[in-house]
């Protein structure tokens, strides 16, 4: 299934030629019908609700980055990570970012608040989409249902201008 929304006032991107400048990961940990989210304190998306994540460092695999970022931001170590999708973001300021979505149903460690994130558990039914990036409402429910996704999004600051979403 493919969903799309295009704004008429933006230049269309040839996604087959598009290349990300930055690569990132985001990790959703699920436990007892709840999901771990964070109030993001700094960086891209500061002030929004998100999941732990961040940039992949040189020489690091996606999974290594997902584990490291989650540990750094919330003190938990996700286990048995499952790759759930890829998100491509083009921002009007020129930023081109590719993000890999991971999910986990097991973790170890003690949850902590850090200078980057204030973590909290929330029921899957009560995910605060209105406080998240606009694209999350489009793809996260599919990931929660066990689907894989590929999403392409164009943003002007934090306003989504267009998207395409493949649900696999």
Secondary structure, DSSP 8 states (H G I E B T S, - for coil): -EEEE--TTS----TTT---SEEEEEEEEEETTEEEEEEE-SSTTTTSEE-EEEE--TT--HHHHHHHHHHHHHSEEEES-EEEEEEEEEETTS-EEEEEEEEESEEEE-----SSEEEEEEEGGG--GGGS-TTHHHHHHHHHTT--EEEEEEEETTEEEEEEEEE-
